[in-house]
Amino acid sequence: MRCNKQRALIVGIFVFFLLALFFFMKTPQLAPEKKINAEDISTYLKDGDIICRLGDRLWSLYFKDISPHDKRFSHLGIIRIIDNKITVINAEGRAIQGKDFVNEVDLDEFLEIAKAIGIYRLNDYEGKTVSSAALEYIGYPFDWNFDLEDKSKIYCTELLYVVLEKIAPEIELKKIFQKELKKDVIPLEAYSNSEYFNEVFYISIE
């Protein structure tokens, strides 16, 4: 009698193990979410480089589609490197209290929502000239009116526009007339598809 109970227990454990193994094999395992990390791009970066990003926020699709040809990006920032620390100066419009302004963030934070990244370098200009000029605009509020004439507020692509007006006024950037806004805006492809910039690196996880 005791042997029968032991045998039944062993069989039960074996059956349970087989069932568990079967369901584990059949259940689809979620692949780890792909992400662009600082280590993936940091070796390509220099002070003053332009970093373009494709994000996943609501506004990302809108900004991406402003560019009629190169729709790889929705936002940009300016790389600053001090003592091997890499940061990004960018005009963020998150529509969150206290977050709508030109700020300086760690590279990792800038990459958090990145689905694609492109690195661009201004031809014939020292990078430090670009990043130093961008520093002057930290704290400026985000320009939700997208008005290039109003220099008291700045939107994402306008940040580099005002920087170039100071350091390289001879550069003429492409503008797109937006019917909804009834004004000219600077598309991302004004930089990513421009003779004045060299594409150094591009990566996409989509």
N, C-alpha and C positions, 0 to 999 in steps of 0.2 A: 504493500500500500504506500509506504514511504517512498519507495523507488519510483512508483507511478507519479507521485506528486512532484518529485525532483525532475523526472523526465518531462512532465507537462510544463514546469517552470522554465526549463532550458529551451524547450520548443517555443514557448511563448516569447521569451527574450529574443530568440533567433528570428521569429516572424516579425516582431516589432522592429528589429534592426533592419530587416529587409524592406519593410514598408517605409521606414524613415529614409533609407537610402534611395528608394524609388521616388519618393516625393521630392527629395533634395535634388535628384537628377532632373526631374521634370519641371521644377519651379524655375522660371527664368531669373537669372541673377542680374541685378542692376549693375551696369558698368559704371565705374567711377566717373563723375562729371569731368569733362575736359576743361582745362583752365590754362590761360596763358600766365606764366609766372615771370617774375623779374629775372630769374636765371636764364630764361629763354631769350631775352633780348638785351640784357645789360652790357654784354661784350660789344654790341654794335653801337652803343650810345656815346655821344660826346656832348659836352656842355653846349647849350644853344640849339640842339637838334629839335625838330618839330616831331611830336609823336601824335599820330592820328589813330583814333579808336572807333570801332563799331560797337556800340553799346546795346543793351537789351531793355532800356527804359522806354516809356511811352513816347517821349520826344525823339528818341533815336531814329525811328522810321521817318519821321517828318524831316529831320535835318539831313538824313541820308538821301532822301528823294529830291532835295533841292538841287543836288548835282545832277545835271542831265545825262552825264556819261559815266563818270567814275563814282559808283554808288557803294564803294567798299567801306566808307567811314561815316560817322555821325558826330564826331567831336574831336577836338584837338587840344594839345597843351604844349608847353615849351619846357624842354629838359634843362634842369640846373644841376650841376655836379660840383659839390664842395667837399673836399677831404674824402673823396670816394663815396659820399652819400648822394644818392640820386633822388631828386624830387621833381615834381611836375607843377608848373605854374599854369593854371587854367581857369577860365570863367565858367563856373558851373551854375546851371539853372535847374535845381532839383525841385523847385516849388515847395521847399520845406523851410520853415522859419529858421533863419540864421545860416542857410546853406546856399543862398542865391547871391554869390559874389565871386570876385577873382580871388583865388586862394592858392596856397602851395601845399601839396600833399605828397606823401611818400609814393614811390613808384608802385609798390604793391597795392596801395589803395586805389590808384588810378586804373590798375589792371583788373580790379575785382569783377567788373561787369563786361570786360573786353571779350568780344567774339572774334575780333581781328585787330591787328596792330600794324601800322606802317610807320617807318622812320624816315624822315626827310631832312636834308641838310641844305641850308642856303648857300648858293654858290658865291665865292669871292668875298665872303664876310667871316670874320672870326666869331665863333660861337658865343664866346663870353659877351660880345657886344649885344647879341640877341637876348640872352638870359638876363643881363643887367638891365636892359631897357624894359623887359617884362616885369621886373621886380617893382618898378615904379607904380604899377597898376594894382598891386595886391590890396584888397579891401574895397575896390570899386564894386558897386552893386551890379547885379546882372541886368542887362537891358532887355526886358520883355517886350519892348516896342521895336526892337531890332532896327534902331535908327542910327545910321552911320554918322549923321551930323551931330548927334548928341554924344559928346566925349565924356560926360559925367557918369555914364553907364556903359557897360561893355558886355556883348554876348560872345559866345565861344570863338567863332572864327574872326570876330572883330578884334580880339586881343592881339593876334599877330598882325592884323591890318594896321592898328595904331602903332605897333612897335616898328613896322616897316616904314611907316610914314616918317618916323623920327630918324631911323638909321639908314634907310635906303629909299628916299622919296622918288627916285627915278623908276622904281619897280611899279608897274601897272598891273594890278590884280583883276582877275575876271570877276564880274558882278552879274547877278541874275535878278531880273525884275520879278518880284512875287506879287501876283494879282491879289492874293488874300491880304497881304500887308500893304499893298499899294506903294511899294518902295523897293529900292535895290538892296540886295543882301550879298554877303560873301559866301559862296558855296565851299564845301571842303575841297572840291577839285580845283579850286583856285590855287591850291598849294600842291595837292597830290598829282596834278596833271599840268605842271607849270615848268617852263624852261628855266626858271630862276631857282628851282629846287631839284636836288638829286635824290632819288629813292635809294636808301641805303639797305633797307630790310623790310620784309613783309611776311606776316604769319597770320593764318586763319584757322579756327577750329570748327568752322561750320561746314 
